[in-house]
Amino acid sequence: MNQQKSKSKSRSKDQEQRAKSKRPVSASPRLRVSASFFLALCSLLLAPCSLLAQPAAAPSPTPAEIGTWVNVGMLFLNGAVAIVTILSVNRKARREVTFAFEPASKEEFDKVVDTIKSDMASLREQMRQDRDVAQAAQEKRTIALHERINQILAAVSELRGRIEAEREK
């Protein structure tokens, strides 16, 4: 316990001494800018020296560098697509449909009208035949249904007769 108290006291004393030794810096913004400029200038001047000290082998790219190059590639690809789109929109489209009016001759027109009339006549005849076949089939179904109804009616009347005979007894 005593050791812990003494450690905490010594830590607090160290912190107080550090706080006293620190002087508040009241540098102007211009001085701060010139200091950052000086650091940047020194790093630029020392960069060639650090490059000479590195081995000749090519360094492997970091994931951040790879991501940067991928983003740059996507940027150029988007630009290329935009350019192609702009160029293709301004080009005139080829039209395969012609809107020129070409009148038909009297003989061609009469031939087409005769063809349409004969097709309509054959269609009407086929419709009559289909209607006749459908009506004949419906009549057969109706006759069969009436026969079933008559059989059921005969059975019901027979049952009615038996029931009345039983009541009279």
C-alpha positions in Angstrom: 0.0 0.0 0.0 2.7 2.4 0.9 4.6 1.7 -2.3 1.5 2.4 -4.3 0.9 5.8 -2.6 4.5 6.7 -3.1 4.4 5.8 -6.8 1.2 7.9 -7.3 2.8 10.9 -5.4 6.0 10.7 -7.5 3.9 10.5 -10.7 1.9 13.6 -9.7 5.1 15.4 -8.9 6.5 14.5 -12.3 3.4 15.7 -14.0 3.5 19.0 -12.1 7.2 19.6 -13.1 6.4 18.9 -16.7 3.5 21.3 -16.6 5.7 24.0 -15.1 8.5 23.4 -17.6 6.1 23.8 -20.5 5.8 27.4 -21.7 2.7 28.6 -23.4 3.5 29.2 -27.0 1.9 32.4 -28.3 3.3 32.2 -31.8 1.6 34.2 -34.5 -0.2 32.4 -37.4 2.5 33.7 -39.8 5.2 32.1 -37.7 3.2 28.8 -37.7 2.9 28.9 -41.5 6.6 29.6 -41.9 7.5 26.7 -39.5 5.3 24.3 -41.5 6.8 25.6 -44.7 10.3 25.1 -43.3 9.5 21.5 -42.4 8.0 20.8 -45.8 11.1 22.4 -47.4 13.5 20.3 -45.3 11.6 17.1 -46.1 11.8 17.9 -49.9 15.5 18.6 -49.6 16.2 15.5 -47.6 13.9 13.2 -49.8 16.6 12.6 -52.5 19.1 11.5 -49.7 16.6 9.1 -48.3 15.9 7.7 -51.8 19.7 7.1 -52.3 19.8 5.1 -49.1 17.1 2.7 -50.2 17.9 -0.5 -51.9 17.5 -0.8 -55.7 14.6 -3.3 -55.5 11.2 -1.8 -56.3 9.0 -1.4 -53.2 5.7 -3.2 -53.2 2.6 -0.9 -53.4 0.5 -0.5 -50.3 -3.3 -1.1 -50.4 -3.9 2.7 -50.2 -1.7 3.2 -53.4 -3.5 0.4 -55.2 -6.9 1.9 -54.2 -5.7 5.3 -55.5 -4.7 3.9 -58.8 -8.0 2.0 -59.1 -9.9 5.3 -58.4 -7.8 7.1 -61.0 -8.5 4.4 -63.6 -12.2 4.6 -62.9 -12.1 8.4 -63.2 -10.5 8.1 -66.7 -12.9 5.4 -67.7 -15.9 7.5 -66.7 -14.4 10.4 -68.7 -14.0 8.2 -71.8 -17.6 7.0 -71.5 -18.8 10.5 -71.2 -16.9 11.6 -74.3 -18.1 8.6 -76.3 -21.7 9.4 -75.2 -21.4 13.0 -76.2 -20.0 12.1 -79.6 -22.6 9.4 -80.3 -25.6 11.6 -79.3 -24.6 14.4 -81.7 -24.3 12.0 -84.7 -27.3 11.6 -86.9 -29.1 8.3 -86.7 -29.4 6.2 -89.8 -33.0 5.7 -90.7 -34.1 2.5 -92.5 -37.8 3.6 -92.8 -38.7 5.8 -95.6 -41.7 8.1 -95.4 -41.9 8.8 -99.1 -45.4 8.3 -100.5 -45.5 5.8 -103.4 -48.9 5.6 -104.8 -50.1 2.2 -106.1 -51.4 1.7 -109.7 -55.1 1.1 -110.3 -54.5 -2.6 -111.3 -52.5 -3.3 -108.1 -55.1 -1.7 -106.0 -57.9 -3.7 -107.6 -55.9 -6.9 -107.2 -55.5 -6.2 -103.5 -59.2 -5.4 -103.0 -60.2 -8.6 -104.9 -57.8 -10.7 -102.7 -59.3 -9.2 -99.5 -62.9 -9.8 -100.8 -62.1 -13.5 -101.6 -60.4 -14.0 -98.2 -63.4 -12.4 -96.4 -65.9 -14.7 -98.3 -63.9 -17.8 -97.4 -63.7 -16.7 -93.7 -67.5 -16.2 -93.6 -68.0 -19.6 -95.1 -65.7 -21.2 -92.5 -67.5 -19.3 -89.7 -70.9 -20.7 -91.0 -69.5 -24.2 -91.0 -68.1 -23.8 -87.5 -71.4 -22.4 -86.2 -73.4 -25.3 -87.8 -71.0 -27.9 -86.2 -71.2 -26.1 -82.8 -75.1 -26.0 -83.0 -75.3 -29.7 -83.9 -73.1 -30.6 -81.0 -75.1 -28.5 -78.6 -78.4 -30.1 -79.8 -76.9 -33.6 -79.1 -75.9 -32.5 -75.6 -79.3 -31.0 -75.0 -81.1 -34.2 -76.1 -78.8 -36.3 -73.9 -79.5 -34.0 -70.9 -83.3 -34.2 -71.5 -83.1 -38.0 -71.6 -81.3 -38.0 -68.2 -83.9 -35.6 -66.8 -86.7 -37.8 -68.1 -85.2 -40.9 -66.4 -84.8 -39.1 -63.1 -88.4 -37.8 -63.4 -89.7 -41.3 -64.0 -87.8 -42.6 -60.9 -89.2 -39.7 -58.8 -92.7 -40.3 -59.9 -92.4 -44.0 -59.1 -91.1 -43.2 -55.6 -94.0 -40.8 -55.2 -96.5 -43.5 -56.1 -94.9 -45.9 -53.6 -95.0 -43.3 -50.8 -98.7 -42.5 -51.4 -99.5 -46.3 -51.5 -97.8 -46.7 -48.1 -99.7 -43.7 -46.6 -103.0 -45.2 -47.7 -102.3 -48.5 -45.9 
